Amino acid sequence: MSERSERTMSTHRYPASDREAIYRVIAERRDMRHFAGGEVDPETLQRLLAAAHRAPSVGMMQPWRFCRITDVRLRSSIGELVREETERTAEALGERGAEFSRLKVEGIADCAELLVVALTEDRERHIFGRRTMPQMDLASASCAIQNLWLAARAEGLGMGWVSLFDPERLAELLGFPVGAEPIAVLCLGPVDEFYARPMLEETGWTTALPLDELLAENGWPADGVPTTTPSA
Ligand SMILES: Cc1cc2nc3c(=O)[nH]c(=O)nc-3n(C[C@H](O)[C@H](O)[C@H](O)COP(=O)(O)O)c2cc1C
């Protein structure tokens, strides 16, 4: 590295302990499906949502909308939508369907807080950065969810991203305007312990790929890119 690069980097670098904390939270964030009930105090929830809201977004469109579910009947209806889609997914998975059915894929009944994240309606008017890739709105909202996920882990709270639902039915259930699209049901709250490894690995569903197999220079990896265990 050049002397100049070294100098400018060290000017802006965080202290070692801060850097370690960042890498640690990234490594120790887990998708959680087992929760210990309880609650999330309002100040912490506000901090988490503010962290989500600081996310980058294409053309600064801030497409995310957060809906906090506090009505127990709504929570139970969302749980039902997820159960239905989980069954359909098991059917669609063919020979791995029975194995899939044994996985725990959500913690809706036990988490302290349930949040639905949606893309706002009327996204078509945002063209900056989306003309050729309209899905950059989803990418932006995903950045917000990742912020929330990492901040929650640092606060000692678990979070699980549930995407097993029919977005149109969930939008209808929550009275969202036409064009608004739910992308996540987030289970958030205290957990007894964090999984040491991704649960899909712990249960033998799949194995994560090492970074070096996914990294290439000036093109695609010569041997092609391997994939994780196919679902079916
Ligand atoms: C966009 C997205 C949707 C997901 N949807 C679900 C889901 O519906 N149910 C589930 O159990 N896990 C879901 N996950 C969690 C993944 O299974 C999990 O991130 C992956 O297995 C790696 O584990 P880790 O997050 O603990 O590192 C989702 C993750 C992402 C990023």
The ligand as a Gaussian input file, in Angstrom:
#p B3LYP/6-31G(d) Opt

LIG

0 1
 C      -34.267000     -11.860000       2.347000
 C      -34.248000     -12.930000       3.396000
 C      -35.387000     -13.667000       3.652000
 C      -35.374000     -14.685000       4.621000
 N      -36.519000     -15.391000       4.891000
 C      -36.493000     -16.348000       5.833000
 C      -37.682000     -17.068000       6.193000
 O      -38.768000     -16.839000       5.682000
 N      -37.596000     -18.014000       7.139000
 C      -36.415000     -18.311000       7.746000
 O      -36.370000     -19.207000       8.588000
 N      -35.273000     -17.630000       7.450000
 C      -35.297000     -16.661000       6.527000
 N      -34.152000     -15.966000       6.240000
 C      -32.919000     -16.248000       7.009000
 C      -31.901000     -17.088000       6.267000
 O      -32.304000     -18.439000       6.262000
 C      -30.560000     -16.922000       6.994000
 O      -30.149000     -15.596000       6.856000
 C      -29.472000     -17.830000       6.441000
 O      -29.795000     -19.166000       6.667000
 C      -28.110000     -17.535000       7.078000
 O      -28.191000     -17.598000       8.483000
 P      -27.758000     -16.372000       9.378000
 O      -28.622000     -15.209000       8.978000
 O      -27.971000     -16.809000      10.799000
 O      -26.313000     -16.083000       9.076000
 C      -34.162000     -14.958000       5.310000
 C      -33.031000     -14.186000       5.060000
 C      -33.066000     -13.183000       4.121000
 C      -31.823000     -12.348000       3.877000

